[in-house]
Amino acid sequence: ADALQQTSANPPDLNVLEGYGSDPRTVDNLVDGVNCTCDDLNVWLAPFTQGKPNEVAIDMGQMTEISMLRIWNYNKSRVHADRGARHVEVYLDEACIFCGEISCAPGNLVDAEEK
């Protein structure tokens, strides 16, 4: 199955905002296979509105066994480390399997490898 077709987000990316339209930090980057990065071509960034959740959905298309889920937070630079997620809820088949805080990314590749 095509991971890109199975992945969606709401809001999808910054391109929904006025003044954007070709920002490369799109949701398809979540499944491009490049995880530990500071490169805009391999990260996802979406606008945040206080009180409204940002949502990512991955539909596996069939019964799939998952042994681990690793979340790489937004890691462009130390200056932008606060752009990542903080409070996260993860659902599997509509059942909450994680609800809590995740760590900020370090903003560099060396320290990211150690987390």
C-alpha positions in Angstrom: 0.0 0.0 0.0 1.1 3.6 -0.7 2.0 5.3 2.6 1.5 8.7 1.1 -2.1 8.0 0.1 -2.7 6.5 3.6 -1.5 9.6 5.5 -3.5 12.8 6.1 -3.5 15.7 8.4 -5.8 18.5 9.6 -4.6 21.2 9.0 -2.5 19.6 6.3 0.4 22.1 6.3 1.3 25.8 6.2 0.1 26.0 2.6 -3.4 26.5 3.9 -2.4 30.0 5.1 -2.5 33.1 3.1 1.0 33.9 1.7 2.0 30.3 1.5 1.5 27.9 -1.3 4.8 26.1 -2.0 6.1 25.4 1.5 7.9 22.0 1.4 7.0 21.0 5.0 4.0 18.8 4.0 2.4 15.8 5.7 3.8 13.4 3.1 7.2 14.0 4.7 6.0 12.0 7.7 6.3 8.8 5.7 9.2 9.6 3.4 11.6 7.4 5.4 13.9 10.3 6.5 13.2 10.7 10.2 16.2 12.2 12.0 16.6 15.5 10.0 16.8 19.3 10.2 16.0 19.6 6.5 12.7 21.4 5.5 12.4 18.9 2.6 11.8 16.1 5.1 9.7 17.6 8.0 6.0 18.5 8.5 4.8 21.8 9.9 1.2 22.9 10.2 -0.4 26.0 11.7 -1.5 25.8 15.3 -4.6 27.4 16.6 -5.1 27.6 20.4 -7.9 25.2 21.5 -7.9 23.3 18.2 -6.0 20.0 17.8 -3.7 19.3 14.9 -4.5 15.8 13.7 -2.5 13.2 11.7 -4.2 10.0 10.5 -2.5 7.0 9.0 -4.9 4.4 7.6 -3.0 1.1 7.2 -5.8 -0.2 4.8 -5.8 -3.6 6.5 -5.2 -5.3 9.8 -1.5 -4.5 10.6 0.5 -5.5 13.7 2.3 -2.5 15.2 5.1 -3.2 17.7 6.4 0.3 18.2 5.5 3.9 17.4 8.3 6.5 17.5 7.6 10.2 17.3 10.3 12.5 15.9 9.4 16.0 17.0 10.0 19.1 14.8 13.8 19.5 14.7 14.7 22.3 12.3 17.0 24.2 14.7 17.4 25.1 18.4 15.7 28.4 17.7 12.6 26.6 16.3 12.5 23.7 18.9 9.3 25.1 20.4 7.4 24.6 17.1 7.0 20.9 17.8 4.2 19.0 19.5 4.0 18.9 23.3 0.7 17.3 24.3 0.0 14.3 22.2 -2.7 11.7 22.0 -2.3 8.6 20.0 -5.3 6.5 19.0 -5.4 3.0 17.5 -8.7 1.9 16.1 -10.4 4.8 18.1 -8.8 3.6 21.4 -6.4 5.9 23.1 -3.1 4.2 23.6 -1.0 7.2 24.7 -1.9 10.6 26.2 0.9 12.8 27.5 3.8 15.0 26.8 6.6 14.3 24.4 10.1 15.9 24.5 11.1 18.9 22.4 13.6 18.0 19.7 17.2 19.2 20.3 17.4 21.2 17.1 20.4 19.3 15.8 21.2 15.9 14.5 23.8 14.8 16.9 21.7 15.1 20.0 18.6 13.8 18.2 20.3 10.5 17.5 20.7 10.0 21.3 17.1 10.6 22.2 
